[in-house]
Amino acid sequence: MKYIFLFISSFIFAQQTKYVDFISVTGQLTINDSKRTISGQVDYDFDVLQPIDTIKIDAKNMEFTNVQIDGQDVRFVNTSKELQIVNNFQTGNKHLTFSYTVKPKQALYFVDIENDDLQIWTQGQGRYTSNWFPSFDDVNEKVIFNLGITYKKDYKVISNGILKSKTENNDQIHWQYEMENPMSSYLLVLSVGKYDRKDFLSKSKIPLEYYIENKDASRFDNTYRYSKRIFDFLEKEIGVKYPWKVFRNIPVRDFLYAGMENTTTTLFATRYVVDDIGFIDRNYTNVDAHELAHHWFGDLITAESSTHHWLQEGFATYYALLAEREIFGDDYFYAKLYDTAQQIKFASRTDSIPVLNAKASSLTFYEKGAWTLFVLHESIGDKAFKKAVKSYLKKYAYKNVNTQNFFDEVRKVSKFDLAPFQKTWLESTAFDTPAANALLSKNKAIQVRLEIDKLKKTPLVEKMDFLNKTLDSDVHYSVKEAIISQLQSEKYESKKELLLKAMHQNTIQVRQTLAATLSKIPEDFRAEYETLLDDKSYQTQEIALFYLWKNFPDHRKEYLDKSKEWIGFNDYNLRTLWLSLALSTPDYSSSPEELINELISFSTTKYEATTRQNALEKLIAFKIINDQVLSNLVNTTTHHMWQFSKFGRESIRTLLKNPEMRASFNEILPNLNPDEQFQLDRLLKE
């Protein structure tokens, strides 16, 4: 054993891919939802490139049995982080088999939903697939994955690749999936749920599978309104055929991010499952295009390290913008570029980490990465850009890449000087505003917007004519939104004429911006503002209802009567607001206990995190707090979504400043489950 650990300690500094190449893996898995475990038989084929004593597979907190090489038992070490197989490996092909069991701490999640149903889903990027399937945290080790999963027959089970077979056995079904080409382990997926599915074919005959929960069937068309169009556009725009055999989209509850580009099978958050009204404020179009673009930039070719992460996120962000340009037009495209330019420019005042750095921020990797490509595209021309991208993808298909690899292909098609370009856009934290504005100014709407920007410090009386003329024009709504935002600090009487003109715009986005910026509503503007309650926008209705209720106490009953049947997005934003306002309006309800119970119910584990947080925020803000509310709040601290658990911890810290609240938390402590007790006890001791 001494020999083994001495070797491991020295080998850890060497990259295993130099010695061993894992080719393919087949896993036959069974899910035990009562124990929240996964177990199975795993078969790996690999080539030994150079003699080696130990090979490793990343595996977190797993138990292993029957570990064999080429059918023979082999010595192994389970470090709780890795499975290390000890043998005198000589060059050639080898076959590794073993059985394993794991109760994942992260990367695979069991989400309880109503009627004792479950959703089970994975998230490998940033969480590591090795928490639920023995695999590789090193993105440079690409493997052909083939998973078979056995689970209850009333559920759909989805993984990567083509579904080769479904075998029913009593009350269970075995689903066998197969891939043809290799990918990095973080792209491995498992998704289980009760879904409806609709199938389409792309222009290139790729099967497109779109899933929706049974209860959301009526929202299918709006959720996936542009999905097929996006697929056909990106395949044509990129110039390389979609590199996999099938493409799926699946919404999952309490997802950690907006979406994830698991190869062949994108998972995305249910917040993007919308009806026709919800589509205006919150639609899947950009996320859909972004995750699909990753199937080329990230899945087909993968950055060799985090330093070159922009080759994935920058490309996916840029191509998603191009897809939106195809759907929503040039003005929309340039408006989004303008907005991100402002964000990057503002962030650059304090952000000291450039794009080509593993520690760069998401804004830098995504948005500045996209801006880098936009500038390059404009600089070398459409024909050369597309030729370089096509060559780059084909040359490095199913391999790992770095920035130099991409730039080498650009140099083959253009004499553009990449050295200063790289320094400006990838190595500097500053944002080249003059160059950006010059490119943005190709769009007429942006020309107007830049003029409005120059007028920020100009007295309103001196720019009134120009602003009036702009509001009367057919310029893109983003420009008119900029005018409304610029008026925010002006006195009401001075800007009333412009506000009225904005209100009479038949544009939801402009009216919504006005609703949000006019938090104090004058009486003579009340009737105009009340029309916002009828806008086909759940977000506008939420803003307008709250500000009207706040500004005009004498009219609260009529506002509440008008909105009492409102539900809103699938996170119940309007219903939870209505309940909190109704409970805060004296003598409005004859049965306040029923309203309290309904609002509290939205904060329970029956609902998704976004709904629960909406409800808890309102319960706390309106001081509707009892032991059940406090217990529900403590439960948030044990949730797998870090954003939600952070909200819970911060809310508890604030409440604990009140001695009465501290006493109440201490009273409920014995009645909590062990995980909740641990989290609350830690907060009480801070």
Buried (B, 14 or more C-beta within 10 A) or exposed (E): EEEBEEBBEEBEEEEBBEBBBBBBBBBBBBBEBEEBBBBBBBBBBBEBBEEBBBBBBBBBEBBBEEBBBEEEEBEBBBEEBBBBBBBEBEEEEBEBBBBBBBBBEBBBBBBEBEEEBBBBBBBBBEBBBBBBBBBBBBBBBBBBBBBBBBBBBEBBBBBBBBBEEEEEEEEBBBBBBBBEBBBBBBBBBBBBBBBBEEEBEBEEEBBBBBBBBEEBEEBBEBBBBBBBBBBBBBBEBBBBEBBBBBBBBBBBBBBBBBBBBBBBBBBBBBBBBBBEBBBBBBBBBBBBBBBBBBBBBBBBBBBBEBBBBBBBBBBBBBBBBBBBBBBBEBBBBBBBBBEBBBBBBEBBEEBEEBBBBEEBBEBBBBBBBBBBBBBBBBBBEEEBBBBBBBBBBBEBEBBBBBBEBBBBBBEEBBEEEBEEBBEBBBEBBEBBBEBBBEBBEEBBBBBBBBEBEEBEEEEBEEBBEBBBEBBEEEBBBBBBBBBBBBBEEBEBEEBBEBBEBBBEBEBBBBBBBBBBBBEEBBEEBEEBBBEBBEBEBBBBBBBBBBBBBEBBEEEBEEBBEBBEEBBBBBBBBBBBBBBBBBBBBEEBBEEBEEBBEBBBBBBBBEBBBBBBBBBBBBBBEBEBBEEBBBBBBBBBBBBBBEEBBEBBBEBBEEBBEEEEBBEBBEEBBEEBEEEBBEBBEEBEEE
